[in-house]
Amino acid sequence: MTPEFVLAQPEHLETIVDIYNQSIPPRNITADLTPVTVSQRKAWFEAHWQNPRYPLWVIVQEEQILGWFSVSAFYGRIAYQATAEISIYLDHLAQGKGLGKRIIRFVQEKMPELGINTLLAFIFKGNAPSLHLFAKEGFVHWGELPNVANMETHLESLVILGYQIPQE
C-alpha cells in the first residue's frame, strides 16, 4: 500500500511531536536540544492548520503516521510572501524508503497553488543524507552560516538550499 499525504488534523499533533522528538538526540537534524511537548507545539500547529497557504501534512500508511512535512512562511515581510521553507521529519522506521523524494516532489508540484515560487531548506551541514536528497531533487546550495548552532557536543553550520520554479 502506498503512503498518502493528508493535511494534518489536531488529533495528529501528539504523533507529530513524537516524530519530531526523534530528531533531537542525533544533534545534526534540528536545533532543539531537549524534547518538545504537545502544549509547546500547539500554537505552531494551529498557525499551520488555520492558514491554507502554509500547510502541514502527515504521511499515512495503513492508518499509521510515518512522518510529517510542512511549508512555512519565510521571514514574515510582504516582499517574501512567495518564498517559503520546507521541513520534513520522518519516523526513524520510515527513513531510507524514498519518502523524502516523494515529499519534495509533491511540495514542488504544490508551489504554484500555494503562491510560492521559491522554496528554502535549512539543513545542518552534518546531515549528509538530507543535503544529498535535496540536491538530487533540484535544490541548489545558496549559502552557509558557519558554526551558528551550539549543539552542546559540537558546533553545527547551517546550509541554505534553494529551489525556484523556472521563470518563463
C-alpha positions as CSV (number, residue, x, y, z in Angstrom):
1,M,0.0,0.0,0.0
2,T,1.3,3.4,-1.0
3,P,1.6,6.1,1.8
4,E,-0.8,9.0,1.4
5,F,-0.2,12.7,2.2
6,V,-3.0,14.0,4.3
7,L,-3.5,17.5,5.8
8,A,-2.7,17.3,9.5
9,Q,-5.5,17.4,11.9
10,P,-5.5,18.3,15.7
11,E,-5.6,14.6,16.6
12,H,-2.3,14.1,14.8
13,L,-0.3,16.6,16.9
14,E,0.9,14.1,19.5
15,T,2.4,11.8,16.9
16,I,3.9,14.8,15.0
17,V,5.6,15.8,18.3
18,D,6.8,12.3,18.9
19,I,8.3,12.0,15.5
20,Y,9.9,15.5,15.8
21,N,11.5,14.5,19.2
22,Q,13.2,11.5,17.5
23,S,15.3,14.1,15.5
24,I,16.8,15.7,18.7
25,P,19.2,13.1,20.0
26,P,21.4,12.8,16.9
27,R,22.3,16.5,17.2
28,N,22.5,17.0,13.5
29,I,18.9,17.4,12.4
30,T,17.2,20.1,14.5
31,A,18.4,22.9,16.7
32,D,16.2,21.8,19.7
33,L,18.3,20.2,22.4
34,T,15.6,18.8,24.6
35,P,12.3,17.2,23.6
36,V,9.3,19.5,22.9
37,T,5.8,18.9,24.4
38,V,2.4,18.9,22.7
39,S,1.5,22.1,24.6
40,Q,4.6,23.8,23.3
41,R,3.8,23.0,19.7
42,K,0.1,23.8,19.9
43,A,0.4,27.4,18.6
44,W,2.8,26.3,15.8
45,F,0.3,23.6,14.8
46,E,-2.7,26.0,14.8
47,A,-0.8,28.5,12.7
48,H,-0.4,25.9,10.0
49,W,-3.9,24.4,10.5
50,Q,-5.6,27.8,10.1
51,N,-3.5,29.0,7.2
52,P,-4.0,27.1,3.9
53,R,-1.1,28.9,2.4
54,Y,1.4,27.2,4.8
55,P,0.1,23.6,5.2
56,L,1.2,20.8,7.4
57,W,0.8,17.2,6.1
58,V,1.2,13.8,7.7
59,I,2.3,10.7,5.8
60,V,-0.2,7.9,6.5
61,Q,0.1,4.3,5.6
62,E,-2.4,1.7,6.9
63,E,-3.6,4.2,9.5
64,Q,-0.1,4.7,10.8
65,I,1.7,8.1,10.6
66,L,5.1,7.7,9.1
67,G,6.2,11.3,9.3
68,W,5.1,14.9,8.6
69,F,6.2,17.8,6.5
70,S,5.3,21.5,6.3
71,V,5.6,24.7,4.3
72,S,6.3,27.7,6.5
73,A,6.5,31.4,5.9
74,F,9.9,32.9,5.4
75,Y,10.9,36.0,7.3
76,G,7.4,37.4,7.6
77,R,7.7,40.5,5.5
78,I,5.4,41.1,2.5
79,A,8.2,41.1,-0.2
80,Y,9.0,37.5,0.9
81,Q,5.4,36.2,0.6
82,A,6.3,34.0,-2.4
83,T,9.2,32.3,-0.5
84,A,8.6,29.5,1.9
85,E,10.6,27.0,4.0
86,I,10.1,23.2,3.7
87,S,10.6,21.0,6.7
88,I,10.5,17.2,6.6
89,Y,10.5,14.8,9.6
90,L,10.2,11.0,9.2
91,D,9.8,8.4,11.9
92,H,13.1,6.6,12.2
93,L,11.5,3.4,10.9
94,A,10.3,5.2,7.7
95,Q,13.6,6.7,6.7
96,G,15.5,5.5,3.7
97,K,12.4,4.2,1.8
98,G,12.1,7.0,-0.8
99,L,9.5,9.1,1.1
100,G,11.7,12.2,1.2
101,K,11.9,12.3,-2.6
102,R,8.1,11.8,-2.9
103,I,7.5,14.6,-0.4
104,I,9.9,17.1,-2.1
105,R,8.3,16.4,-5.5
106,F,4.8,16.8,-4.0
107,V,5.6,20.1,-2.5
108,Q,7.3,21.3,-5.7
109,E,4.1,20.5,-7.6
110,K,2.0,22.3,-5.0
111,M,4.1,25.5,-5.1
112,P,2.1,27.4,-7.8
113,E,-1.2,26.5,-6.0
114,L,0.3,27.9,-2.7
115,G,1.6,31.0,-4.4
116,I,5.2,30.0,-3.8
117,N,8.0,30.4,-6.3
118,T,11.0,30.0,-4.0
119,L,11.4,27.1,-1.6
120,L,14.1,27.1,1.0
121,A,15.6,24.3,3.1
122,F,17.8,25.0,6.1
123,I,19.8,21.8,6.8
124,F,22.7,21.2,9.2
125,K,26.0,20.5,7.4
126,G,26.3,17.3,9.4
127,N,23.1,16.0,8.0
128,A,24.6,14.5,4.8
129,P,21.5,12.3,3.9
130,S,19.2,15.3,3.8
131,L,21.7,17.5,1.9
132,H,22.1,14.8,-0.7
133,L,18.4,14.2,-1.0
134,F,17.6,17.9,-1.6
135,A,20.4,18.3,-4.1
136,K,19.1,15.3,-6.1
137,E,15.7,17.0,-6.2
138,G,16.9,20.2,-7.7
139,F,17.8,22.3,-4.7
140,V,21.0,24.4,-5.0
141,H,23.5,25.4,-2.3
142,W,22.8,29.1,-1.8
143,G,24.9,29.7,1.3
144,E,26.2,28.6,4.7
145,L,26.2,30.0,8.1
146,P,29.3,28.6,9.8
147,N,29.1,27.2,13.3
148,V,25.9,29.1,14.2
149,A,24.3,26.3,16.3
150,N,25.8,25.2,19.6
151,M,24.6,21.6,19.9
152,E,26.3,21.1,23.3
153,T,28.6,18.4,21.8
154,H,29.7,20.4,18.8
155,L,29.0,23.4,16.6
156,E,26.9,22.9,13.5
157,S,26.9,25.0,10.4
158,L,23.6,25.7,8.7
159,V,23.4,25.2,4.9
160,I,20.8,27.1,3.0
161,L,19.4,25.4,-0.1
162,G,17.0,26.9,-2.5
163,Y,14.7,25.8,-5.3
164,Q,12.8,28.1,-7.6
165,I,10.1,27.5,-10.2
166,P,11.7,28.2,-13.5
167,Q,10.8,31.7,-14.8
168,E,9.1,31.8,-18.2
